[in-house]
């Protein structure tokens, strides 16, 4: 299991409400769009991170984590597994408290790097599925 129940609960309830969603664009057919909507419904500030830097769900987008001019608590990753590792390194550099890899996004070396840097990490799970279960 890549992130136990304690890590899931801690990320969703204790570590802060500013979530950078890497891979979030205005494409409503993509999973990131719907997940971001659910996170907003549960009180999270969702910051789109995508090369197009589009505004999504009313939030200004940025081309990279480094471009965000404020602190980010959680980095939620919607990119292919081969692109996810560098996002962990960017999250560490940004000072994020946690990284969440979406369903199907797996990089064990990146998981280990995040944990070694002191970040909470969940991999291959979806916050839009987990957050309603917390009650």
C-alpha contacts under 8 A as a table, 3 or more apart, distances in Angstrom:
res1	aa1	res2	aa2	distance
1	X	4	X	6.45
2	X	111	X	7.99
2	X	121	X	7.60
2	X	122	X	5.53
2	X	123	X	5.03
2	X	124	X	6.97
3	X	6	X	7.83
3	X	7	X	5.66
3	X	8	X	6.57
3	X	121	X	6.04
3	X	122	X	4.27
3	X	123	X	6.31
4	X	7	X	5.34
4	X	8	X	6.36
4	X	122	X	7.61
5	X	8	X	5.02
5	X	9	X	6.08
6	X	9	X	5.20
6	X	10	X	5.99
7	X	10	X	5.06
7	X	11	X	6.04
7	X	120	X	6.40
7	X	121	X	7.03
7	X	122	X	6.94
8	X	11	X	5.38
8	X	12	X	6.20
8	X	122	X	6.72
8	X	130	X	7.56
9	X	12	X	5.23
9	X	13	X	5.85
9	X	14	X	7.65
9	X	134	X	7.30
10	X	13	X	5.35
10	X	14	X	5.02
10	X	15	X	6.34
11	X	14	X	5.94
11	X	15	X	5.26
11	X	16	X	7.65
11	X	74	X	7.46
11	X	98	X	6.71
11	X	120	X	7.14
12	X	15	X	6.98
12	X	16	X	7.87
12	X	127	X	7.64
12	X	131	X	6.68
13	X	16	X	7.28
15	X	73	X	6.40
15	X	74	X	7.58
15	X	97	X	6.66
15	X	98	X	7.63
16	X	73	X	5.39
16	X	74	X	7.41
17	X	43	X	7.10
17	X	44	X	4.66
17	X	45	X	5.86
17	X	73	X	6.60
17	X	74	X	7.75
18	X	44	X	5.99
18	X	45	X	4.75
18	X	46	X	6.24
18	X	47	X	7.34
18	X	71	X	7.77
18	X	72	X	5.35
18	X	73	X	5.24
18	X	74	X	6.47
19	X	44	X	6.70
19	X	45	X	5.92
19	X	46	X	4.98
19	X	47	X	6.02
19	X	72	X	6.15
19	X	73	X	5.99
19	X	74	X	4.76
19	X	75	X	5.72
19	X	76	X	6.68
20	X	46	X	5.91
20	X	47	X	4.56
20	X	48	X	6.02
20	X	49	X	6.45
20	X	65	X	7.49
20	X	72	X	6.43
20	X	73	X	7.85
20	X	74	X	6.30
20	X	75	X	4.84
20	X	76	X	6.04
21	X	24	X	5.68
21	X	32	X	7.58
21	X	36	X	7.43
21	X	46	X	6.59
21	X	47	X	5.92
21	X	48	X	5.20
21	X	49	X	5.73
21	X	75	X	6.02
21	X	76	X	4.71
21	X	77	X	6.06
21	X	78	X	7.19
22	X	48	X	6.43
22	X	49	X	4.56
22	X	50	X	6.15
22	X	75	X	7.08
22	X	76	X	6.07
22	X	77	X	4.96
22	X	78	X	5.71
22	X	79	X	7.04
23	X	32	X	6.92
23	X	48	X	7.29
23	X	49	X	5.90
23	X	50	X	5.16
23	X	77	X	6.81
23	X	78	X	5.05
23	X	79	X	5.87
24	X	32	X	5.36
24	X	33	X	6.17
24	X	36	X	7.86
24	X	48	X	5.13
24	X	49	X	5.96
24	X	50	X	6.00
24	X	56	X	7.72
24	X	78	X	7.32
25	X	28	X	7.99
25	X	32	X	7.67
25	X	33	X	6.89
25	X	48	X	6.76
25	X	49	X	7.75
25	X	50	X	6.34
25	X	52	X	7.57
25	X	53	X	7.79
25	X	54	X	6.26
25	X	55	X	7.85
25	X	56	X	6.49
26	X	33	X	6.96
26	X	54	X	6.80
26	X	55	X	7.39
26	X	56	X	5.58
27	X	30	X	5.80
27	X	33	X	6.81
28	X	31	X	7.84
28	X	33	X	5.54
28	X	34	X	7.22
29	X	33	X	7.29
30	X	33	X	5.68
30	X	34	X	7.31
31	X	34	X	5.47
31	X	35	X	6.20
32	X	35	X	5.12
32	X	36	X	5.94
32	X	78	X	6.45
33	X	36	X	5.32
33	X	37	X	6.40
34	X	37	X	5.04
34	X	38	X	6.42
35	X	38	X	5.10
35	X	39	X	6.25
35	X	127	X	7.46
35	X	128	X	5.48
36	X	39	X	5.04
36	X	40	X	6.21
36	X	46	X	6.30
37	X	40	X	5.16
37	X	41	X	6.28
37	X	57	X	7.21
38	X	41	X	4.99
38	X	42	X	6.46
38	X	128	X	5.86
39	X	42	X	5.16
39	X	43	X	6.57
39	X	44	X	5.34
39	X	45	X	7.66
39	X	46	X	7.18
39	X	127	X	7.64
39	X	128	X	6.63
40	X	43	X	5.06
40	X	44	X	4.77
40	X	45	X	6.08
40	X	46	X	6.49
41	X	44	X	7.28
42	X	131	X	7.93
46	X	59	X	6.90
47	X	59	X	6.00
47	X	60	X	6.79
47	X	61	X	6.15
47	X	62	X	7.76
48	X	53	X	7.11
48	X	54	X	7.25
48	X	55	X	7.14
48	X	56	X	6.53
48	X	59	X	7.04
48	X	60	X	6.90
48	X	61	X	4.50
48	X	62	X	6.28
49	X	53	X	6.35
49	X	61	X	5.69
49	X	62	X	4.94
49	X	63	X	5.53
49	X	64	X	5.65
49	X	65	X	6.63
50	X	53	X	5.24
50	X	54	X	7.30
50	X	61	X	7.05
50	X	62	X	6.30
50	X	63	X	4.96
50	X	64	X	6.63
51	X	62	X	7.35
51	X	63	X	4.38
51	X	64	X	7.05
52	X	61	X	7.93
52	X	62	X	7.70
52	X	63	X	6.26
53	X	60	X	7.44
53	X	61	X	4.29
53	X	62	X	4.33
53	X	63	X	4.79
54	X	60	X	6.62
54	X	61	X	4.80
54	X	62	X	7.20
55	X	58	X	6.10
55	X	59	X	5.29
55	X	60	X	4.36
55	X	61	X	4.88
56	X	59	X	5.40
56	X	60	X	6.76
56	X	61	X	6.86
62	X	65	X	7.14
62	X	67	X	6.02
62	X	68	X	6.23
63	X	67	X	6.60
64	X	67	X	5.32
64	X	68	X	7.15
65	X	68	X	5.57
65	X	90	X	6.65
65	X	91	X	7.16
65	X	94	X	6.95
66	X	69	X	7.80
66	X	90	X	7.26
66	X	94	X	6.50
68	X	71	X	7.63
71	X	94	X	7.51
71	X	95	X	7.39
71	X	96	X	7.39
72	X	75	X	7.26
72	X	94	X	7.45
72	X	95	X	7.35
72	X	96	X	5.50
72	X	97	X	7.87
73	X	95	X	7.93
73	X	96	X	4.89
73	X	97	X	5.21
73	X	98	X	6.54
74	X	96	X	5.79
74	X	97	X	5.95
74	X	98	X	4.76
74	X	99	X	5.57
74	X	100	X	7.20
75	X	91	X	6.56
75	X	96	X	6.92
75	X	98	X	6.37
75	X	99	X	4.72
75	X	100	X	6.10
76	X	99	X	5.94
76	X	100	X	4.66
76	X	101	X	6.05
76	X	102	X	7.13
77	X	84	X	6.93
77	X	87	X	7.65
77	X	99	X	7.46
77	X	100	X	6.04
77	X	101	X	4.89
77	X	102	X	5.99
77	X	105	X	7.87
78	X	101	X	6.93
78	X	102	X	5.92
78	X	105	X	7.47
79	X	83	X	6.18
79	X	84	X	6.03
79	X	105	X	7.24
80	X	83	X	5.41
80	X	84	X	6.26
80	X	105	X	6.21
81	X	84	X	5.04
81	X	85	X	7.36
81	X	104	X	7.60
81	X	105	X	4.78
81	X	106	X	5.40
81	X	107	X	6.07
82	X	85	X	6.80
82	X	107	X	7.57
83	X	86	X	6.38
83	X	87	X	7.25
84	X	87	X	5.20
84	X	88	X	6.75
84	X	101	X	7.89
84	X	105	X	7.37
84	X	106	X	7.95
84	X	107	X	7.09
84	X	110	X	7.69
85	X	88	X	5.35
85	X	89	X	6.85
85	X	107	X	6.51
85	X	109	X	7.61
85	X	110	X	4.98
86	X	89	X	5.07
86	X	90	X	6.31
86	X	110	X	7.94
87	X	90	X	4.94
87	X	91	X	6.06
88	X	91	X	4.96
88	X	92	X	6.23
88	X	99	X	6.95
88	X	110	X	6.26
88	X	111	X	7.99
88	X	113	X	7.67
88	X	114	X	6.37
89	X	92	X	5.16
89	X	93	X	6.27
89	X	113	X	7.94
89	X	114	X	7.72
90	X	93	X	5.01
90	X	94	X	6.01
91	X	94	X	4.96
91	X	95	X	6.27
91	X	96	X	5.41
91	X	98	X	7.98
91	X	99	X	7.23
92	X	95	X	5.23
92	X	96	X	6.00
92	X	114	X	7.14
92	X	117	X	6.98
92	X	119	X	7.67
93	X	96	X	7.80
96	X	99	X	7.53
96	X	119	X	7.36
97	X	118	X	7.84
97	X	119	X	5.18
97	X	120	X	6.49
98	X	114	X	8.00
98	X	119	X	4.85
98	X	120	X	4.49
98	X	121	X	5.64
99	X	114	X	7.51
99	X	119	X	7.04
99	X	120	X	6.44
99	X	121	X	4.97
99	X	122	X	6.57
100	X	121	X	5.80
100	X	122	X	4.85
100	X	123	X	5.86
100	X	125	X	7.80
101	X	105	X	5.51
101	X	106	X	7.04
101	X	121	X	7.89
101	X	122	X	6.09
101	X	123	X	4.40
101	X	124	X	5.67
101	X	125	X	6.74
101	X	126	X	7.81
102	X	105	X	5.46
102	X	123	X	6.31
102	X	124	X	5.07
102	X	125	X	5.14
102	X	126	X	5.22
102	X	127	X	7.88
103	X	123	X	7.27
103	X	124	X	4.00
103	X	125	X	4.59
103	X	126	X	5.73
104	X	124	X	5.19
104	X	125	X	7.76
105	X	123	X	6.68
105	X	124	X	5.39
106	X	123	X	6.20
106	X	124	X	6.06
107	X	110	X	5.34
107	X	111	X	6.27
108	X	111	X	4.90
108	X	112	X	6.22
109	X	112	X	5.10
109	X	113	X	6.22
110	X	113	X	4.97
110	X	114	X	6.14
111	X	114	X	5.24
111	X	115	X	6.29
111	X	121	X	6.52
111	X	122	X	7.95
111	X	123	X	7.53
112	X	115	X	5.18
112	X	116	X	5.99
113	X	116	X	5.03
113	X	117	X	6.14
114	X	117	X	5.14
114	X	118	X	6.49
114	X	119	X	5.30
114	X	120	X	7.15
114	X	121	X	6.60
115	X	118	X	5.07
115	X	119	X	5.18
115	X	120	X	6.20
115	X	121	X	6.59
116	X	119	X	7.43
122	X	125	X	6.90
125	X	130	X	7.95
126	X	129	X	5.44
126	X	130	X	6.34
127	X	130	X	4.79
127	X	131	X	5.60
128	X	131	X	5.72
128	X	132	X	7.15
129	X	132	X	6.43
129	X	133	X	7.23
130	X	133	X	5.38
130	X	134	X	6.89
131	X	134	X	5.46
131	X	135	X	7.63
132	X	135	X	5.84
